[in-house]
Amino acid sequence: MYRIRFHGRGGQGIKTAAQALGTAFFLEGFEVQDAPRYGAERRGAPIFAYVRAARAPIQERGVIARPDAVLVADETLVPVPAAGVLQGLAERTVLVVASSETGETWRERLALPGPVLALAPDEAGGPLAGMACAGAAARLVGVIGRERLEAAVREEIGKLGAAVLERNLAAALAAYDALAPHAGLVAEGAPVAAAGYRPPEWIELPRDTAHFAAPDIDAPATSVAAKTGAWRTLRPVIDYARCNRCSWVCGTLCPDSAIAVDADRTPRIDYDHCKGCMVCLAVCPPHAIAAEPERARAEAAE
């Protein structure tokens, strides 16, 4: 069975990329699963999608913990723990990153034993990096023909109009052609026995009364009343000794405007409304922001 994971940000077409690859597998006669997994459903938030494909009925369910290939449409997600890009990578896993850096640079940077490839900007399709990753995956598995990939993209994108279809099709086929030397590099993974199942590490959340847990907010401009910080599993923490006070970077790029700036340009994180997307961590020039697990913080406070 092929187990393939796509990582990107909301708006990059990661869900559609998985659907296109799944359809291409299906047209080649495979049984297929493809599904997205969201965190915060908004543009710019980390998202991943996965595809399983096999010649026999697929009994596995849930996310892919042991991928045969991982394709990343946004390189800034690689160091973000919440994105889970490197989760489950083994020596045989093929990692593909849409980046101007070389694959060898990424392999050395991440100290990975397995093969790492890079899609250069012209191959990654820019804003269409998700569809480029679909084309790359189709070539890497070595069992999907160019015609099947094109038919799959037309089926998934055609309803959006000719102009959008042609741009997406060009991105997918360009990546497919660029990775021709690596056709077949991704091999099918072995069956995963149910005996090896490890349950997830659940996070215990305190129970509130209905008055606090489900408040009625009917008036406009009251989003401040929704304490979305409770969604967070990782907390961004600023090391002010390293902070350059270039607060326009983290303060401007925070999708939820949860970073306020003092008069002396010192950034302050509003933890009541920070969802823990870690965009600030990825964009901080001096790397002054670190991710701290909420569980570890809660245990330390006990």
ChimeraX attribute file (.defattr): number of C-alpha atoms within 10 A of each C-alpha:
attribute: neighborCount
match mode: 1-to-1
recipient: residues
	/A:1	20
	/A:2	19
	/A:3	24
	/A:4	27
	/A:5	27
	/A:6	25
	/A:7	29
	/A:8	29
	/A:9	22
	/A:10	19
	/A:11	16
	/A:12	21
	/A:13	22
	/A:14	32
	/A:15	24
	/A:16	20
	/A:17	31
	/A:18	28
	/A:19	26
	/A:20	28
	/A:21	31
	/A:22	27
	/A:23	24
	/A:24	28
	/A:25	28
	/A:26	19
	/A:27	17
	/A:28	15
	/A:29	13
	/A:30	18
	/A:31	18
	/A:32	22
	/A:33	20
	/A:34	20
	/A:35	17
	/A:36	19
	/A:37	16
	/A:38	14
	/A:39	17
	/A:40	16
	/A:41	11
	/A:42	13
	/A:43	12
	/A:44	17
	/A:45	21
	/A:46	27
	/A:47	26
	/A:48	24
	/A:49	22
	/A:50	26
	/A:51	24
	/A:52	26
	/A:53	22
	/A:54	17
	/A:55	14
	/A:56	10
	/A:57	11
	/A:58	13
	/A:59	5
	/A:60	13
	/A:61	8
	/A:62	8
	/A:63	17
	/A:64	17
	/A:65	12
	/A:66	18
	/A:67	25
	/A:68	27
	/A:69	27
	/A:70	25
	/A:71	28
	/A:72	26
	/A:73	30
	/A:74	20
	/A:75	20
	/A:76	18
	/A:77	24
	/A:78	20
	/A:79	15
	/A:80	19
	/A:81	16
	/A:82	18
	/A:83	21
	/A:84	16
	/A:85	23
	/A:86	17
	/A:87	13
	/A:88	14
	/A:89	19
	/A:90	15
	/A:91	11
	/A:92	16
	/A:93	24
	/A:94	23
	/A:95	25
	/A:96	24
	/A:97	26
	/A:98	28
	/A:99	22
	/A:100	14
	/A:101	15
	/A:102	15
	/A:103	20
	/A:104	14
	/A:105	13
	/A:106	21
	/A:107	16
	/A:108	11
	/A:109	9
	/A:110	13
	/A:111	9
	/A:112	17
	/A:113	14
	/A:114	13
	/A:115	18
	/A:116	22
	/A:117	21
	/A:118	23
	/A:119	26
	/A:120	18
	/A:121	14
	/A:122	16
	/A:123	26
	/A:124	28
	/A:125	23
	/A:126	17
	/A:127	16
	/A:128	22
	/A:129	29
	/A:130	32
	/A:131	32
	/A:132	32
	/A:133	34
	/A:134	31
	/A:135	33
	/A:136	29
	/A:137	31
	/A:138	29
	/A:139	27
	/A:140	23
	/A:141	20
	/A:142	15
	/A:143	14
	/A:144	22
	/A:145	16
	/A:146	17
	/A:147	11
	/A:148	19
	/A:149	27
	/A:150	18
	/A:151	17
	/A:152	22
	/A:153	27
	/A:154	18
	/A:155	15
	/A:156	16
	/A:157	19
	/A:158	17
	/A:159	10
	/A:160	10
	/A:161	9
	/A:162	12
	/A:163	10
	/A:164	12
	/A:165	18
	/A:166	15
	/A:167	14
	/A:168	27
	/A:169	23
	/A:170	19
	/A:171	26
	/A:172	31
	/A:173	23
	/A:174	18
	/A:175	26
	/A:176	25
	/A:177	15
	/A:178	17
	/A:179	20
	/A:180	13
	/A:181	10
	/A:182	15
	/A:183	18
	/A:184	16
	/A:185	19
	/A:186	23
	/A:187	17
	/A:188	17
	/A:189	15
	/A:190	11
	/A:191	8
	/A:192	11
	/A:193	8
	/A:194	8
	/A:195	6
	/A:196	7
	/A:197	8
	/A:198	7
	/A:199	6
	/A:200	6
	/A:201	6
	/A:202	6
	/A:203	9
	/A:204	7
	/A:205	8
	/A:206	5
	/A:207	8
	/A:208	9
	/A:209	8
	/A:210	8
	/A:211	8
	/A:212	9
	/A:213	11
	/A:214	10
	/A:215	11
	/A:216	10
	/A:217	11
	/A:218	7
	/A:219	7
	/A:220	6
	/A:221	8
	/A:222	9
	/A:223	11
	/A:224	9
	/A:225	12
	/A:226	15
	/A:227	14
	/A:228	16
	/A:229	16
	/A:230	15
	/A:231	16
	/A:232	20
	/A:233	16
	/A:234	21
	/A:235	22
	/A:236	23
	/A:237	16
	/A:238	19
	/A:239	11
	/A:240	12
	/A:241	7
	/A:242	11
	/A:243	17
	/A:244	15
	/A:245	16
	/A:246	15
	/A:247	20
	/A:248	15
	/A:249	14
	/A:250	25
	/A:251	21
	/A:252	15
	/A:253	17
	/A:254	21
	/A:255	18
	/A:256	14
	/A:257	14
	/A:258	20
	/A:259	23
	/A:260	17
	/A:261	17
	/A:262	11
	/A:263	6
	/A:264	8
	/A:265	14
	/A:266	17
	/A:267	23
	/A:268	15
	/A:269	19
	/A:270	14
	/A:271	18
	/A:272	16
	/A:273	21
	/A:274	24
	/A:275	24
	/A:276	26
	/A:277	26
	/A:278	24
	/A:279	19
	/A:280	24
	/A:281	24
	/A:282	18
	/A:283	15
	/A:284	19
	/A:285	14
	/A:286	12
	/A:287	15
	/A:288	17
	/A:289	22
	/A:290	18
	/A:291	17
	/A:292	15
	/A:293	16
	/A:294	17
	/A:295	14
	/A:296	10
	/A:297	12
	/A:298	9
	/A:299	8
	/A:300	8
	/A:301	7
	/A:302	5
